[in-house]
Amino acid sequence: MCAPCRGGAETAGAIELERILFAMPWLSLDELRKLVPGLRDDRHERVRRGLLQRWWTVLERARRAARKLSRRERQIASSYVLLQSGLAPDRITPAIVRNLLGDDLESQLSGGAASN
C-alpha cells in the first residue's frame, strides 16, 4: 500500500474509533477489538488521548462562559467522564463527575435542561 493510501486508511480508522468511543466510551479494549479488528494498544491510546484533549478544550470553554451546557456539550461531558474514568455508566456517581470535571462544570452539567 502506498503512503497516501496507508495514511488515508489510518485516518478513516481513527475517525471510526473516535465515533465508537464517543458513543460507547465505557467499552474495554477487548470489547473495542471486537468492533475494530486489528486495533493496537498504541493506536487506541493515541485516539483516546486525542479525544480527551479535544473534549476538555470544549468543556473548558463552556466552563469559562459560565452558562448552561448545550446538548452537545452535555454529551461531550458525559463521554469525557466515562472515557476518562473507564467506568460503566451505572457506576458513575456525582462525586466521580465532580472529581473529573470540577465543581463549576459539574454544576453546569447538573444545572437543568440544556440549551440547543
LINRA-V579629 format. One line per field, one symbol per residue. burial: # if it has 9 or more other ideal C-beta (glycine too) atoms within 8 Angstrom, else .. A space follows every 50 residues. Layout:
burial->???
//
This chain:
burial->.....#..#...##.###.###..###....##..#..#...##.###.# ##..##.##..##....####.#####.#####.#.#....#...###.# #...##.##....#..
//
